[in-house]
Amino acid sequence: MGGSKSSLDFLVLLLIVLFSGTSSDAHSLSYNFTIDPRPRDGQPWCEVQGEVDQKVFLSYDCGRAKIKYLSPLGEEVKSMNAWETQTDTLRDTVDLLKEQMPDITPEKHTDKGPLTLQARMTCWQEDNGHISGSWQFGFNGQLCLLFDSDSGYWTMVHSKGRRMKEKWDNDRAVTEFFKNVSMADCQRWYQDFLLSWEKMLKTTTSPTTGPSTMQPMAPDSSYSIWITTGVLTSLVIIIVLACIHYKKSLLDQSLFLFCRRRCSQEARQVLCLPFSCSSV
């Protein structure tokens, strides 16, 4: 009885975690990094795109130190004092990714064709006001590795991310760098941009933004299937355990009523026995 209830509680908690997210009113700030060691003619070897609520507001060619402001928010950012320090942090992130790339490149692809490293940093505000952050890493549009900045935990979602996880999971300096950028730095940027962004939302229903030129990272199909299968399996188990729990509750209730009636009958017999004897 206790074991089934504990399992039921655990699975309910699991589903809550899987389906939980930020509220519809919450905003998010993201930066997409693309590192191409061997770019084509005229293409940048490094590019960073900034997004608010998944809408691009600026593009930064870190190789040429050129910035394109692609929305009214981008023009607003240009006048902020925080932007200068922000570009320094973005440049440090690019330098780190470029430096780490030889050690994290998948072994099977070391000598094959061009390989582009992609990273996506996102921070957002939870309902309780806490700023959370995360990172996604991949190659050529394939999502390979996830980093939860709150817990400091690395999750490999594709085999191409094995070397990356092994290297960074054992490198405290790299882990702390990603954590600080996505939590401390991104939190300050988020708060600076949020005021300007919300003002623009009040004055226009859809602030104009530029199109994203970066290739999005997609999770491995087997990983998506694994998540879907796990959720469906959890739902089935919850339903089965709930039915068992419900039936056992009915059985316990019926047994209790039966015992109470039986005990009541026996009690009446015991209480009536002296009177019967005295009447004899």
Secondary structure, 3 states (H helix, E strand, C coil): CHHHHHHHHHHHHHHHHHHCCCCCCCCEEEEEEEECCCCCCCCCCEEEEEEECCEEEEEEECCCCEEEECCHHHHHHHCCCHHHHHHHHHHHHHHHHHHHHHHHCCHHHCCCCCCCEEEEEEEEECCCCCEEEEEEEEECCEEEEEEECCCCEEEECCHHHHHHHHHHHCCHHHHHHHHHHHHHHHHHHHHHHHHHHHHHHHHCCCCCCECCCCCCCECCHHHHHHHHHHHHHHHHHHHHHHHHHHHHHHHHHHHHHHHHHHHHHHHHHHHHHHHHHHHC
